[in-house]
Amino acid sequence: MNFKKFFIAPIKGYQYISRMLPANCRYYPSCSEYAKWQFEFNAPYKALTASSLRILRCNQFFKGGIDYPLVDYTPPKPMDLLHFNQFCGKIVIIYWLVPKAGTTQFYVLKDFDATTIEYPLTA
């Protein structure tokens, strides 16, 4: 079983149950969505640490607000993208990685309009 799916499954279960309750998270994205994004992009130990610290900050002693997850990412070199540029179909972008100034870290932003992924026909 994929480790990401192992960690994300209980989060999705919590999100399903919490839809029936009033929203009470002080941050955007919500703490559960933040944790899900962390486990999708980071190693489990980093994601667990970041998610735990975020949940501890979600109380009346902290102001709240917008707090996107940060991930470490090294963009591919242009030469590595040559085989990818042969892709000739529709690409649906689910996540945007926005660079944090002066570091190799990126903010993760989700495009909530991304619904389907279409792959090109291969000959």
Backbone bond lengths (Angstrom), bond angles and torsions (degrees), N, CA, C in turn:
res aa  C-N    CA-C-N  psi(-1)  N-CA   C-N-CA  omega(-1)  CA-C   N-CA-C  phi
1 M - - - 1.455 - - 1.527 109.03 -
2 N 1.282 115.85 141.02 1.456 121.94 179.98 1.532 109.73 -69.56
3 F 1.342 116.44 133.87 1.463 120.17 -178.23 1.523 112.15 -61.08
4 K 1.317 116.51 -37.10 1.465 119.10 -179.88 1.520 110.86 -60.90
5 K 1.326 116.20 -45.65 1.460 119.87 179.46 1.522 111.43 -64.45
6 F 1.339 116.78 -34.75 1.460 121.33 179.48 1.530 111.23 -62.39
7 F 1.321 117.20 -40.67 1.455 121.26 -179.12 1.531 112.87 -83.34
8 I 1.314 117.57 -30.04 1.463 121.04 -176.70 1.527 112.15 -80.32
9 A 1.323 118.24 -27.49 1.475 121.48 -177.49 1.529 112.74 -57.11
10 P 1.357 120.89 -48.78 1.473 118.64 178.57 1.533 112.93 -65.50
11 I 1.330 116.75 -29.87 1.465 119.93 178.31 1.524 109.61 -67.25
12 K 1.336 117.01 -43.07 1.462 119.94 177.56 1.522 111.25 -63.81
13 G 1.335 116.69 -37.12 1.463 120.07 176.27 1.515 111.33 -62.90
14 Y 1.328 116.79 -43.59 1.470 120.84 177.21 1.526 110.58 -62.58
15 Q 1.326 117.11 -42.47 1.459 120.43 -179.99 1.524 111.61 -63.55
16 Y 1.319 117.15 -36.30 1.462 120.68 177.83 1.525 110.71 -63.46
17 I 1.340 116.53 -44.99 1.462 121.38 -179.68 1.531 111.13 -69.67
18 S 1.332 116.48 -39.76 1.466 119.80 -174.98 1.530 112.99 -71.89
19 R 1.336 118.55 -14.66 1.465 119.65 176.22 1.521 111.64 -64.53
20 M 1.317 116.80 -22.96 1.464 121.27 -179.99 1.525 112.17 -83.05
21 L 1.326 116.59 -9.78 1.460 121.63 -178.63 1.526 109.71 -105.85
22 P 1.327 117.90 158.37 1.469 119.07 176.49 1.529 111.06 -66.97
23 A 1.316 116.12 146.46 1.461 120.81 179.20 1.520 109.95 -68.55
24 N 1.323 116.56 134.83 1.462 118.81 -179.58 1.522 112.94 -142.17
25 C 1.309 118.86 17.29 1.457 120.64 177.35 1.530 109.31 -82.16
26 R 1.313 116.21 140.19 1.462 122.02 -177.37 1.525 112.55 -85.44
27 Y 1.315 117.24 -6.37 1.453 121.69 -174.14 1.527 111.04 -118.35
28 Y 1.326 115.18 160.39 1.452 122.27 167.74 1.516 106.94 -124.08
29 P 1.293 120.13 129.81 1.453 129.36 -6.93 1.525 110.75 -67.35
30 S 1.318 115.93 163.26 1.465 120.07 -177.80 1.524 109.54 -60.21
31 C 1.306 116.11 162.58 1.469 120.79 -176.65 1.526 111.68 -60.82
32 S 1.326 117.69 -37.78 1.460 119.60 179.81 1.528 111.06 -70.48
33 E 1.323 117.47 -38.82 1.466 120.58 177.45 1.523 110.16 -67.25
34 Y 1.324 116.97 -39.12 1.465 122.89 176.21 1.528 109.76 -59.20
35 A 1.323 116.72 -46.61 1.461 120.95 -179.94 1.526 110.96 -63.52
36 K 1.321 116.86 -40.60 1.466 120.79 179.38 1.526 110.59 -62.55
37 W 1.319 117.21 -44.51 1.464 120.67 178.68 1.520 110.56 -64.77
38 Q 1.330 117.18 -39.26 1.460 120.13 178.85 1.528 110.49 -60.70
39 F 1.331 117.58 -44.92 1.463 120.02 -178.82 1.524 112.02 -71.09
40 E 1.314 118.28 -23.59 1.460 120.21 176.79 1.521 111.89 -74.99
41 F 1.329 118.10 -29.89 1.463 120.55 -172.75 1.525 115.28 -112.47
42 N 1.315 119.28 -21.50 1.458 121.57 -176.00 1.516 111.55 -113.74
43 A 1.317 115.04 167.63 1.461 121.27 173.05 1.536 108.00 -65.88
44 P 1.331 117.74 151.78 1.469 119.69 -176.05 1.530 114.64 -56.13
45 Y 1.328 118.29 -39.75 1.469 119.05 -179.29 1.525 111.80 -67.73
46 K 1.324 117.85 -37.36 1.468 120.39 176.76 1.524 110.90 -69.01
47 A 1.332 115.38 -42.23 1.466 119.95 -178.83 1.523 110.68 -65.42
48 L 1.323 117.57 -41.53 1.458 121.01 179.52 1.524 111.11 -64.63
49 T 1.317 116.76 -41.07 1.468 120.52 178.60 1.526 111.06 -64.80
50 A 1.332 116.60 -49.74 1.468 120.27 -178.82 1.524 111.63 -63.27
51 S 1.332 117.07 -40.80 1.466 120.70 -179.87 1.528 111.24 -67.25
52 S 1.328 116.72 -40.63 1.470 120.39 178.87 1.523 111.34 -64.10
53 L 1.330 116.43 -43.32 1.468 119.44 178.51 1.528 110.80 -64.50
54 R 1.311 116.94 -37.05 1.465 120.56 178.29 1.533 110.92 -65.03
55 I 1.326 117.11 -43.92 1.464 120.81 179.66 1.526 110.52 -64.42
56 L 1.329 116.94 -37.10 1.471 120.00 177.64 1.528 111.89 -66.60
57 R 1.347 117.20 -29.21 1.470 120.83 178.60 1.525 112.82 -80.93
58 C 1.312 117.82 -12.04 1.460 121.18 -175.52 1.532 109.90 -85.02
59 N 1.319 116.05 74.56 1.464 121.37 178.07 1.523 109.04 -151.79
60 Q 1.303 116.69 -179.16 1.460 121.08 -173.41 1.529 113.63 -71.51
61 F 1.334 118.81 -11.94 1.465 120.96 -179.50 1.524 112.69 -83.34
62 F 1.319 117.25 -10.63 1.457 122.04 179.31 1.520 108.81 -116.15
63 K 1.317 115.25 147.07 1.460 120.82 -174.05 1.530 113.02 -68.03
64 G 1.321 118.11 -35.76 1.460 120.59 -175.41 1.514 110.65 86.84
65 G 1.315 116.71 -161.53 1.462 121.25 178.72 1.517 111.50 118.57
66 I 1.322 115.78 -154.56 1.455 121.42 -178.83 1.519 108.77 -89.14
67 D 1.322 115.95 125.97 1.463 121.99 -178.15 1.525 108.14 -144.76
68 Y 1.332 116.04 91.44 1.459 120.31 -179.58 1.519 109.81 -81.77
69 P 1.349 117.78 148.82 1.454 120.03 177.60 1.524 111.74 -67.48
70 L 1.311 115.66 146.78 1.459 122.48 175.60 1.523 108.70 -105.64
71 V 1.314 116.32 135.61 1.460 120.92 177.49 1.520 109.12 -129.66
72 D 1.320 115.64 150.49 1.462 121.37 173.24 1.517 107.50 -86.52
73 Y 1.331 116.47 130.52 1.454 120.21 -176.71 1.516 108.51 -151.99
74 T 1.312 115.36 135.75 1.454 120.93 174.40 1.521 107.23 -111.99
75 P 1.328 117.71 112.97 1.470 119.60 -178.14 1.529 110.92 -61.82
76 P 1.332 117.51 146.69 1.464 119.80 178.33 1.521 110.89 -67.88
77 K 1.322 115.19 152.70 1.459 120.75 177.31 1.523 109.04 -74.12
78 P 1.324 117.46 151.87 1.474 119.85 -178.83 1.525 113.64 -55.41
79 M 1.330 117.99 -33.76 1.462 120.45 179.92 1.529 111.49 -67.29
80 D 1.331 117.48 -29.27 1.462 121.02 178.96 1.527 111.56 -74.13
81 L 1.316 117.19 -17.40 1.457 121.25 -178.01 1.529 113.53 -89.03
82 L 1.334 117.16 -3.19 1.466 119.08 -176.84 1.520 112.08 -60.43
83 H 1.322 117.99 -42.65 1.462 119.13 179.38 1.524 111.24 -70.72
84 F 1.317 117.23 -27.84 1.461 120.43 179.00 1.529 111.27 -73.11
85 N 1.333 117.24 -30.39 1.461 120.43 -178.37 1.520 112.66 -68.67
86 Q 1.316 118.55 -11.28 1.452 121.39 177.35 1.523 110.95 -78.67
87 F 1.298 116.92 -6.82 1.460 122.78 178.10 1.522 108.23 -64.27
88 C 1.313 117.23 127.95 1.462 119.18 -175.85 1.525 110.57 -129.89
89 G 1.298 116.87 57.65 1.448 120.41 178.76 1.516 110.13 -143.85
90 K 1.290 114.78 -171.80 1.457 120.30 179.61 1.527 109.05 -81.62
91 I 1.312 116.58 131.83 1.453 121.64 177.92 1.522 107.83 -110.65
92 V 1.311 115.62 125.68 1.454 120.87 176.81 1.519 107.48 -102.32
93 I 1.311 115.98 122.61 1.458 120.82 -178.43 1.521 108.18 -91.65
94 I 1.327 115.57 123.25 1.460 120.87 -179.58 1.522 110.17 -97.30
95 Y 1.319 116.63 -42.04 1.465 121.53 -179.21 1.519 109.96 -124.57
96 W 1.313 115.85 143.89 1.455 123.08 173.11 1.517 107.04 -109.99
97 L 1.318 116.66 137.59 1.456 121.76 174.91 1.522 107.55 -108.53
98 V 1.317 116.28 114.03 1.460 122.01 -177.62 1.524 107.99 -106.67
99 P 1.347 118.58 122.36 1.457 119.89 -175.07 1.526 112.91 -67.32
100 K 1.318 115.17 141.16 1.459 121.88 172.83 1.525 106.50 -88.01
101 A 1.302 116.69 132.93 1.466 121.52 -173.10 1.529 111.31 -58.91
102 G 1.329 115.70 129.35 1.454 122.08 172.51 1.520 115.87 78.63
103 T 1.322 119.18 8.75 1.461 120.70 -179.83 1.527 109.71 -135.33
104 T 1.334 115.46 177.17 1.462 120.60 174.03 1.522 110.19 -98.19
105 Q 1.314 116.78 15.98 1.451 120.92 179.85 1.519 109.93 -96.72
106 F 1.335 114.65 152.84 1.448 122.14 -178.31 1.516 109.65 -130.54
107 Y 1.343 115.96 143.35 1.458 121.25 171.96 1.526 107.76 -81.74
108 V 1.324 117.03 141.39 1.460 122.10 177.96 1.517 108.00 -100.15
109 L 1.340 116.43 121.67 1.458 122.66 176.29 1.518 107.62 -120.35
110 K 1.312 117.32 136.42 1.456 120.71 -177.64 1.523 109.88 -102.64
111 D 1.327 115.06 137.27 1.458 122.03 175.11 1.521 106.59 -93.72
112 F 1.321 117.61 105.67 1.452 121.21 -174.70 1.522 113.14 -78.08
113 D 1.333 118.25 -4.83 1.456 120.76 176.64 1.523 111.74 -87.26
114 A 1.317 118.28 -9.95 1.462 121.33 -179.33 1.522 108.95 -73.40
115 T 1.316 116.81 112.93 1.459 119.79 -175.76 1.522 112.99 -113.84
116 T 1.319 118.10 -41.55 1.457 119.75 -176.81 1.518 110.04 -129.61
117 I 1.309 114.34 156.72 1.457 120.63 177.08 1.519 106.93 -119.58
118 E 1.324 116.27 125.62 1.443 121.12 178.05 1.521 109.01 -110.32
119 Y 1.307 116.20 130.61 1.456 121.08 178.99 1.516 109.03 -104.93
120 P 1.338 117.12 150.63 1.459 119.27 -178.76 1.533 110.82 -73.03
121 L 1.303 115.18 157.01 1.448 120.14 175.74 1.520 108.46 -77.29
122 T 1.315 116.41 135.73 1.468 119.33 178.32 1.506 108.77 -104.49
123 A 1.320 115.84 144.86 1.466 120.47 -177.67 1.503 111.55 -87.97
